[in-house]
Amino acid sequence: MGLCVQCGKEKAFPGYVRCPKCIEKAEEATRKCWQDEGKRSRYNKHGAERRKKLRLERKEKGLCPKCGKPIKDGEFITCARCRTKHNVNRRAKSIRRPGEHFKERIESGVCMYCGGKLVPGYKLCEKCLEKRRRINKGINPKASEKWRKEITAGWNTKQKSSGNG
């Protein structure tokens, strides 16, 4: 183990290049920075601009915009490794059935549309509830009740018949 690269006085923590005191100071400074909304938004904006510029530079040079490695097959924008990684991630996300994210949000006790805090007795937050009320204000309630019953009946039939036996 060597000396701390920051203070140069104490031994570095095992597996790190800084001593425990300097690690703690750095973490506190990071926490402080991320709690300040202005600093955080400036940092995020600067990072996004930098990444965008880097991707464009790599693309102009004929390199993979994601990792910067040379592209061997010229018909694609990204390299084979990044393309494979992207496709695996995309397929993993698309495995979810439609509406599954709504069910997950309802089960976790948050608004099914935005993930906000629920209004007691509803599955929506105040903002989304008001939006739905404005949308539904002009709809004929008798017609929508009829449709709701038809959809519910069809849904119940699908659930019962979708079993394996």
PASEBA-1860 file (N, C-alpha, C; in nm, 3 decimals):
! residues 165
1> MGLCVQCG> 0.083/-0.119/0.000/0.000/0.000/0.000/0.087/0.125/0.000 ~ 0.045/0.220/-0.083/0.120/0.344/-0.091/0.054/0.454/-0.010 ~ 0.102/0.572/-0.031/0.046/0.688/0.037/-0.077/0.740/-0.038 ~ -0.160/0.812/0.034/-0.279/0.874/-0.023/-0.236/0.973/-0.131 ~ -0.301/0.967/-0.249/-0.264/1.057/-0.359/-0.316/1.198/-0.337 ~ -0.410/1.215/-0.245/-0.466/1.347/-0.222/-0.387/1.424/-0.115 ~ -0.371/1.365/0.004/-0.301/1.437/0.111/-0.153/1.401/0.119 ~ -0.116/1.281/0.075/0.022/1.238/0.075/0.081/1.212/0.212
9> KEKAFPGY> -0.005/1.207/0.316/0.044/1.190/0.452/0.016/1.051/0.508 ~ -0.106/1.002/0.486/-0.146/0.874/0.544/-0.144/0.764/0.438 ~ -0.151/0.639/0.486/-0.155/0.525/0.394/-0.291/0.518/0.327 ~ -0.289/0.478/0.200/-0.413/0.462/0.125/-0.492/0.344/0.181 ~ -0.624/0.356/0.175/-0.712/0.248/0.218/-0.694/0.130/0.122 ~ -0.693/0.005/0.172/-0.672/-0.111/0.084/-0.770/-0.114/-0.034 ~ -0.715/-0.123/-0.152/-0.796/-0.126/-0.274/-0.830/0.012/-0.328 ~ -0.787/0.119/-0.261/-0.813/0.256/-0.302/-0.681/0.331/-0.315
17> VRCPKCIE> -0.688/0.453/-0.369/-0.566/0.534/-0.381/-0.567/0.648/-0.280 ~ -0.677/0.661/-0.204/-0.687/0.765/-0.102/-0.699/0.704/0.038 ~ -0.668/0.784/0.139/-0.684/0.741/0.278/-0.832/0.754/0.317 ~ -0.875/0.690/0.423/-1.017/0.697/0.464/-1.067/0.841/0.485 ~ -0.985/0.929/0.543/-1.027/1.067/0.566/-1.055/1.139/0.434 ~ -0.965/1.121/0.338/-0.982/1.188/0.208/-1.099/1.129/0.130 ~ -1.121/0.998/0.143/-1.237/0.934/0.078/-1.365/0.995/0.134 ~ -1.372/1.010/0.266/-1.490/1.068/0.331/-1.512/1.212/0.287
25> KAEEATRK> -1.404/1.291/0.279/-1.415/1.430/0.235/-1.469/1.438/0.092 ~ -1.418/1.351/0.004/-1.461/1.351/-0.136/-1.608/1.312/-0.147 ~ -1.651/1.213/-0.069/-1.792/1.171/-0.072/-1.883/1.282/-0.021 ~ -1.841/1.352/0.083/-1.920/1.463/0.138/-1.932/1.576/0.036 ~ -1.823/1.607/-0.032/-1.827/1.712/-0.135/-1.920/1.672/-0.249 ~ -1.917/1.545/-0.287/-2.005/1.496/-0.393/-2.151/1.506/-0.350 ~ -2.180/1.464/-0.227/-2.317/1.472/-0.175/-2.367/1.616/-0.175 ~ -2.282/1.707/-0.129/-2.317/1.848/-0.123/-2.349/1.902/-0.263
33> CWQDEGKR> -2.265/1.866/-0.358/-2.282/1.912/-0.496/-2.414/1.861/-0.554 ~ -2.445/1.735/-0.533/-2.566/1.676/-0.591/-2.693/1.724/-0.523 ~ -2.682/1.777/-0.401/-2.800/1.831/-0.333/-2.836/1.969/-0.387 ~ -2.741/2.039/-0.445/-2.765/2.171/-0.502/-2.822/2.153/-0.643 ~ -2.949/2.189/-0.659/-3.019/2.168/-0.787/-2.951/2.241/-0.903 ~ -2.905/2.363/-0.880/-2.840/2.441/-0.986/-2.712/2.375/-1.034 ~ -2.627/2.334/-0.938/-2.502/2.268/-0.975/-2.528/2.137/-1.047 ~ -2.626/2.062/-0.996/-2.656/1.932/-1.056/-2.705/1.948/-1.200
41> SRYNKHGA> -2.794/2.044/-1.223/-2.846/2.063/-1.360/-2.736/2.112/-1.454 ~ -2.648/2.201/-1.406/-2.536/2.247/-1.489/-2.442/2.131/-1.522 ~ -2.413/2.049/-1.422/-2.325/1.934/-1.441/-2.386/1.836/-1.542 ~ -2.515/1.807/-1.526/-2.581/1.714/-1.618/-2.587/1.769/-1.760 ~ -2.614/1.900/-1.773/-2.619/1.963/-1.905/-2.482/1.960/-1.972 ~ -2.378/1.994/-1.895/-2.241/1.992/-1.948/-2.203/1.851/-1.992 ~ -2.237/1.751/-1.911/-2.205/1.612/-1.944/-2.277/1.566/-2.070 ~ -2.404/1.605/-2.084/-2.481/1.566/-2.202/-2.421/1.629/-2.328
49> ERRKKLRL> -2.382/1.758/-2.318/-2.321/1.825/-2.433/-2.188/1.759/-2.470 ~ -2.109/1.725/-2.369/-1.979/1.662/-2.393/-1.997/1.525/-2.460 ~ -2.092/1.445/-2.410/-2.116/1.313/-2.470/-2.165/1.324/-2.614 ~ -2.253/1.422/-2.639/-2.304/1.443/-2.775/-2.191/1.480/-2.870 ~ -2.104/1.572/-2.825/-1.990/1.614/-2.906/-1.896/1.496/-2.934 ~ -1.870/1.416/-2.831/-1.782/1.300/-2.845/-1.840/1.200/-2.945 ~ -1.972/1.174/-2.936/-2.036/1.081/-3.031/-2.024/1.130/-3.174 ~ -2.046/1.261/-3.194/-2.035/1.318/-3.329/-1.892/1.308/-3.383
57> ERKEKGLC> -1.793/1.338/-3.299/-1.654/1.328/-3.340/-1.618/1.185/-3.380 ~ -1.661/1.090/-3.299/-1.632/0.949/-3.328/-1.698/0.907/-3.459 ~ -1.822/0.950/-3.479/-1.895/0.912/-3.600/-1.827/0.969/-3.725 ~ -1.779/1.095/-3.717/-1.710/1.158/-3.830/-1.580/1.085/-3.864 ~ -1.513/1.031/-3.763/-1.387/0.959/-3.784/-1.409/0.814/-3.826 ~ -1.535/0.770/-3.832/-1.565/0.632/-3.872/-1.549/0.533/-3.757 ~ -1.557/0.584/-3.634/-1.547/0.498/-3.516/-1.686/0.473/-3.459 ~ -1.697/0.373/-3.376/-1.823/0.345/-3.308/-1.854/0.464/-3.216
65> PKCGKPIK> -1.972/0.526/-3.229/-2.003/0.641/-3.146/-2.016/0.609/-2.997 ~ -2.041/0.484/-2.963/-2.059/0.448/-2.823/-1.928/0.418/-2.752 ~ -1.842/0.333/-2.813/-1.720/0.292/-2.744/-1.593/0.349/-2.806 ~ -1.598/0.399/-2.929/-1.482/0.460/-2.993/-1.392/0.362/-3.067 ~ -1.431/0.235/-3.075/-1.348/0.137/-3.147/-1.379/0.144/-3.296 ~ -1.284/0.100/-3.380/-1.307/0.103/-3.525/-1.421/0.008/-3.565 ~ -1.498/0.052/-3.665/-1.609/-0.031/-3.715/-1.555/-0.113/-3.830 ~ -1.563/-0.245/-3.817/-1.508/-0.334/-3.920/-1.603/-0.351/-4.037
73> DGEFITCA> -1.733/-0.363/-4.009/-1.830/-0.375/-4.118/-1.892/-0.237/-4.140 ~ -1.864/-0.178/-4.254/-1.899/-0.040/-4.284/-2.046/-0.010/-4.302 ~ -2.131/-0.109/-4.305/-2.272/-0.081/-4.329/-2.348/-0.042/-4.202 ~ -2.286/-0.054/-4.086/-2.351/-0.019/-3.960/-2.284/0.104/-3.898 ~ -2.357/0.172/-3.811/-2.304/0.290/-3.743/-2.222/0.250/-3.622 ~ -2.265/0.146/-3.550/-2.195/0.102/-3.429/-2.118/-0.027/-3.456 ~ -2.026/-0.058/-3.365/-1.948/-0.182/-3.379/-2.035/-0.302/-3.341 ~ -1.989/-0.420/-3.375/-2.066/-0.542/-3.351/-2.093/-0.562/-3.202
81> RCRTKHNV> -1.994/-0.533/-3.118/-2.010/-0.553/-2.973/-2.119/-0.461/-2.916 ~ -2.116/-0.333/-2.951/-2.216/-0.238/-2.900/-2.354/-0.269/-2.957 ~ -2.358/-0.311/-3.084/-2.485/-0.347/-3.147/-2.549/-0.465/-3.077 ~ -2.468/-0.567/-3.047/-2.517/-0.686/-2.977/-2.567/-0.648/-2.838 ~ -2.490/-0.568/-2.768/-2.527/-0.525/-2.634/-2.660/-0.448/-2.637 ~ -2.674/-0.358/-2.733/-2.797/-0.279/-2.748/-2.916/-0.369/-2.777 ~ -2.899/-0.465/-2.868/-3.009/-0.555/-2.904/-3.052/-0.641/-2.786 ~ -2.957/-0.690/-2.708/-2.989/-0.773/-2.591/-3.070/-0.691/-2.491
89> NRRAKSIR> -3.027/-0.567/-2.465/-3.099/-0.481/-2.372/-3.238/-0.447/-2.423 ~ -3.249/-0.417/-2.552/-3.379/-0.383/-2.610/-3.475/-0.501/-2.602 ~ -3.426/-0.621/-2.631/-3.512/-0.740/-2.624/-3.555/-0.768/-2.480 ~ -3.466/-0.748/-2.387/-3.499/-0.771/-2.246/-3.610/-0.677/-2.201 ~ -3.608/-0.553/-2.249/-3.713/-0.457/-2.212/-3.844/-0.490/-2.282 ~ -3.839/-0.542/-2.405/-3.961/-0.567/-2.481/-4.032/-0.694/-2.439 ~ -3.971/-0.773/-2.352/-4.034/-0.896/-2.306/-4.158/-0.865/-2.222 ~ -4.157/-0.750/-2.156/-4.271/-0.712/-2.073/-4.398/-0.704/-2.156
97> RPGEHFKE> -4.505/-0.757/-2.101/-4.634/-0.751/-2.171/-4.691/-0.610/-2.161 ~ -4.775/-0.572/-2.258/-4.836/-0.439/-2.252/-4.915/-0.422/-2.122 ~ -4.902/-0.307/-2.061/-4.973/-0.278/-1.937/-4.905/-0.330/-1.812 ~ -4.796/-0.405/-1.828/-4.728/-0.462/-1.712/-4.668/-0.354/-1.624 ~ -4.618/-0.247/-1.685/-4.561/-0.139/-1.605/-4.668/-0.069/-1.522 ~ -4.793/-0.062/-1.572/-4.902/-0.006/-1.493/-4.926/-0.092/-1.369 ~ -4.931/-0.224/-1.389/-4.954/-0.316/-1.276/-4.843/-0.304/-1.173 ~ -4.717/-0.293/-1.220/-4.604/-0.280/-1.128/-4.615/-0.152/-1.045
105> RIESGVCM> -4.655/-0.042/-1.110/-4.669/0.084/-1.037/-4.784/0.077/-0.936 ~ -4.895/0.017/-0.976/-5.010/0.005/-0.885/-4.971/-0.078/-0.764 ~ -4.902/-0.189/-0.787/-4.861/-0.276/-0.678/-4.763/-0.206/-0.584 ~ -4.679/-0.116/-0.638/-4.583/-0.048/-0.553/-4.643/0.076/-0.486 ~ -4.769/0.106/-0.515/-4.839/0.215/-0.446/-4.809/0.353/-0.497 ~ -4.781/0.366/-0.629/-4.759/0.497/-0.689/-4.852/0.514/-0.808 ~ -4.863/0.637/-0.858/-4.951/0.668/-0.971/-4.915/0.580/-1.091 ~ -5.017/0.523/-1.155/-4.991/0.431/-1.265/-4.939/0.501/-1.391
113> YCGGKLVP> -4.954/0.634/-1.401/-4.906/0.706/-1.518/-4.768/0.770/-1.498 ~ -4.751/0.841/-1.385/-4.626/0.916/-1.369/-4.540/0.869/-1.252 ~ -4.594/0.784/-1.165/-4.518/0.736/-1.050/-4.523/0.829/-0.930 ~ -4.614/0.928/-0.933/-4.627/1.023/-0.822/-4.704/0.964/-0.705 ~ -4.723/1.046/-0.602/-4.793/1.004/-0.480/-4.943/0.991/-0.508 ~ -5.004/0.881/-0.462/-5.145/0.853/-0.490/-5.240/0.939/-0.409 ~ -5.355/0.967/-0.471/-5.468/1.027/-0.400/-5.540/0.911/-0.332 ~ -5.573/0.921/-0.204/-5.640/0.810/-0.135/-5.767/0.764/-0.208
121> GYKLCEKC> -5.778/0.634/-0.231/-5.892/0.577/-0.300/-5.881/0.571/-0.451 ~ -5.770/0.621/-0.506/-5.750/0.621/-0.651/-5.615/0.556/-0.685 ~ -5.596/0.527/-0.813/-5.470/0.471/-0.859/-5.388/0.577/-0.932 ~ -5.424/0.704/-0.909/-5.360/0.816/-0.977/-5.317/0.922/-0.876 ~ -5.221/1.005/-0.917/-5.182/1.120/-0.836/-5.280/1.234/-0.865 ~ -5.270/1.343/-0.790/-5.362/1.455/-0.806/-5.358/1.512/-0.948 ~ -5.237/1.531/-1.003/-5.219/1.589/-1.136/-5.283/1.501/-1.245 ~ -5.254/1.371/-1.241/-5.308/1.280/-1.342/-5.459/1.261/-1.326
129> LEKRRRIN> -5.507/1.263/-1.202/-5.650/1.250/-1.177/-5.726/1.368/-1.237 ~ -5.674/1.489/-1.216/-5.736/1.608/-1.275/-5.734/1.602/-1.427 ~ -5.624/1.556/-1.482/-5.612/1.545/-1.628/-5.716/1.448/-1.683 ~ -5.730/1.333/-1.618/-5.828/1.234/-1.662/-5.970/1.288/-1.649 ~ -5.996/1.364/-1.542/-6.129/1.422/-1.524/-6.161/1.522/-1.634 ~ -6.061/1.604/-1.672/-6.082/1.699/-1.782/-6.109/1.626/-1.913 ~ -6.035/1.519/-1.938/-6.052/1.442/-2.061/-6.190/1.378/-2.065 ~ -6.232/1.322/-1.952/-6.358/1.249/-1.947/-6.480/1.338/-1.930
137> KGINPKAS> -6.461/1.468/-1.909/-6.571/1.560/-1.883/-6.671/1.562/-1.999 ~ -6.622/1.562/-2.121/-6.709/1.570/-2.237/-6.763/1.437/-2.286 ~ -6.723/1.326/-2.225/-6.765/1.195/-2.272/-6.900/1.160/-2.210 ~ -6.988/1.096/-2.289/-7.119/1.054/-2.241/-7.100/0.944/-2.136 ~ -7.142/0.968/-2.010/-7.118/0.868/-1.905/-7.189/0.736/-1.927 ~ -7.309/0.739/-1.988/-7.380/0.612/-2.011/-7.307/0.527/-2.114 ~ -7.257/0.593/-2.221/-7.183/0.520/-2.324/-7.053/0.464/-2.267 ~ -6.983/0.546/-2.187/-6.857/0.497/-2.132/-6.881/0.384/-2.032
145> EKWRKEIT> -6.992/0.387/-1.959/-7.024/0.279/-1.865/-7.052/0.150/-1.944 ~ -7.122/0.162/-2.056/-7.151/0.046/-2.141/-7.020/-0.014/-2.193 ~ -6.931/0.073/-2.244/-6.803/0.026/-2.295/-6.720/-0.038/-2.184 ~ -6.723/0.023/-2.065/-6.646/-0.030/-1.953/-6.692/-0.173/-1.920 ~ -6.824/-0.194/-1.921/-6.877/-0.328/-1.892/-6.836/-0.428/-2.000 ~ -6.843/-0.386/-2.127/-6.803/-0.474/-2.237/-6.655/-0.509/-2.229 ~ -6.572/-0.411/-2.203/-6.428/-0.434/-2.194/-6.395/-0.524/-2.076 ~ -6.459/-0.497/-1.962/-6.436/-0.579/-1.843/-6.478/-0.723/-1.867
153> AGWNTKQK> -6.594/-0.741/-1.932/-6.641/-0.876/-1.962/-6.544/-0.947/-2.056 ~ -6.497/-0.876/-2.158/-6.400/-0.935/-2.251/-6.269/-0.967/-2.182 ~ -6.226/-0.879/-2.094/-6.101/-0.900/-2.021/-6.113/-1.022/-1.931 ~ -6.223/-1.035/-1.859/-6.244/-1.150/-1.771/-6.247/-1.280/-1.849 ~ -6.308/-1.278/-1.968/-6.314/-1.397/-2.053/-6.173/-1.436/-2.098 ~ -6.092/-1.336/-2.137/-5.954/-1.364/-2.181/-5.871/-1.422/-2.067 ~ -5.887/-1.368/-1.947/-5.810/-1.416/-1.834/-5.844/-1.560/-1.802 ~ -5.972/-1.595/-1.809/-6.015/-1.732/-1.777/-5.969/-1.830/-1.883
161> SSGNG> -5.975/-1.786/-2.011/-5.943/-1.880/-2.118/-5.794/-1.884/-2.153 ~ -5.713/-1.798/-2.092/-5.573/-1.794/-2.129/-5.488/-1.897/-2.057 ~ -5.547/-1.976/-1.972/-5.472/-2.079/-1.899/-5.426/-2.193/-1.989 ~ -5.342/-2.278/-1.941/-5.291/-2.390/-2.019/-5.371/-2.518/-1.992 ~ -5.496/-2.511/-1.998/-5.568/-2.636/-1.974/-5.709/-2.624/-1.951
END
